[in-house]
Amino acid sequence: MTNLSPDFCFKVKAARRAAKISQGELAAEVGCKQSAISMFESGDGTKLNDDVVEKLSKKFGVAIPSADAPQAMPGRIETRPLAGEHTGFCPNASCPSNRRYEVEGRLFVRPDRAVADPVGGRFCAMCGEVLERRCPNCGAAVHDGAVCSHCGEPYVLV
């Protein structure tokens, strides 16, 4: 289990976000460092030991792929670079860099990339969370707004 597919890593990340658990809280619960969770969620399936991976699998109900199963790389949507694409957005819904608004009774969060990432860094300037640079659902390049124009999912879960 030492080299898990990025697809498995992304499923764990989506499950953590859906459960509204921070990377730091999850790391403390499963017995590893927040930075290891961050690298794992970025698709590096070598960053966690087998015990931690099993804890994550049980906690979120994400099946660990068998060693002999083919592991396809998830499809990435490539788009034309946008102005400011080098800047990231904060995935933390309660971060002051994100603005909440409502449309037809549905709550959205609009990331302000200029506030969260004024210098093109790795961490949010407001809360310290690891910044996202692509849609967490489909991998498309992000644009200004709250919802991905490729998959229709919000960038930040509320």
FENZI-V727831 format. One record per residue. N is the residue number from 0. SS is DSSP state (alpha for helix, beta for strand, coil for the rest). OMEGA is omega in whole degrees, 0 to 359 (* if undefined). NEAR is the number of other C-alpha atoms within 10 Angstrom. Layout:
n/ss/omega/near
N/SS/OMEGA/NEAR
N/SS/OMEGA/NEAR
//
This chain:
n/ss/omega/near
0/coil/188/16
1/coil/180/12
2/coil/182/13
3/beta/181/21
4/coil/175/20
5/alpha/180/20
6/alpha/178/20
7/alpha/180/23
8/alpha/181/21
9/alpha/177/21
10/alpha/178/19
11/alpha/179/23
12/alpha/180/24
13/alpha/179/17
14/alpha/178/16
15/alpha/180/18
16/alpha/179/19
17/alpha/178/12
18/coil/179/11
19/coil/178/13
20/coil/178/14
21/coil/178/14
22/alpha/179/21
23/alpha/178/15
24/alpha/180/11
25/alpha/180/17
26/alpha/179/19
27/alpha/182/11
28/alpha/184/12
29/alpha/174/16
30/coil/175/11
31/coil/180/16
32/coil/178/15
33/alpha/181/17
34/alpha/178/14
35/alpha/176/16
36/alpha/180/22
37/alpha/180/19
38/alpha/178/16
39/alpha/181/22
40/alpha/176/23
41/coil/177/16
42/coil/180/19
43/coil/184/20
44/beta/180/21
45/coil/190/16
46/coil/181/20
47/coil/178/20
48/coil/185/13
49/alpha/181/13
50/alpha/181/12
51/alpha/179/17
52/alpha/178/21
53/alpha/177/16
54/alpha/179/14
55/alpha/180/22
56/alpha/180/16
57/alpha/183/12
58/alpha/186/14
59/alpha/179/16
60/coil/178/12
61/coil/183/15
62/coil/176/13
63/coil/180/16
64/coil/179/14
65/coil/184/10
66/coil/182/11
67/coil/178/6
68/coil/177/7
69/coil/182/9
70/coil/181/14
71/coil/174/9
72/coil/179/11
73/coil/180/13
74/coil/177/10
75/coil/178/12
76/coil/179/12
77/coil/180/9
78/coil/177/10
79/coil/180/7
80/coil/177/11
81/coil/176/11
82/coil/179/9
83/coil/182/13
84/coil/180/16
85/coil/180/16
86/coil/181/22
87/coil/176/27
88/beta/182/29
89/beta/180/30
90/coil/181/25
91/coil/184/24
92/coil/182/20
93/coil/179/14
94/coil/179/17
95/coil/178/16
96/coil/181/24
97/beta/181/23
98/beta/178/14
99/beta/174/15
100/beta/185/12
101/beta/175/9
102/beta/180/7
103/coil/177/5
104/coil/180/7
105/beta/183/8
106/beta/178/11
107/beta/175/21
108/beta/178/23
109/beta/179/20
110/beta/174/27
111/coil/186/20
112/alpha/180/26
113/alpha/179/15
114/alpha/183/18
115/alpha/187/28
116/coil/185/21
117/coil/184/13
118/coil/180/12
119/coil/182/16
120/coil/182/14
121/coil/184/17
122/beta/179/17
123/coil/180/24
124/coil/183/20
125/coil/186/14
126/coil/177/14
127/coil/179/13
128/coil/176/20
129/beta/183/21
130/beta/174/22
131/beta/179/20
132/coil/179/20
133/beta/178/21
134/coil/181/23
135/coil/182/22
136/coil/185/17
137/coil/178/17
138/coil/180/17
139/coil/175/19
140/beta/181/21
141/coil/176/27
142/coil/176/20
143/coil/181/15
144/coil/185/15
145/coil/187/22
146/beta/179/19
147/coil/180/21
148/coil/180/14
149/coil/184/15
150/coil/178/12
151/coil/180/11
152/coil/177/15
153/beta/177/18
154/coil/182/25
155/coil/179/22
156/coil/180/17
157/coil/*/16
//
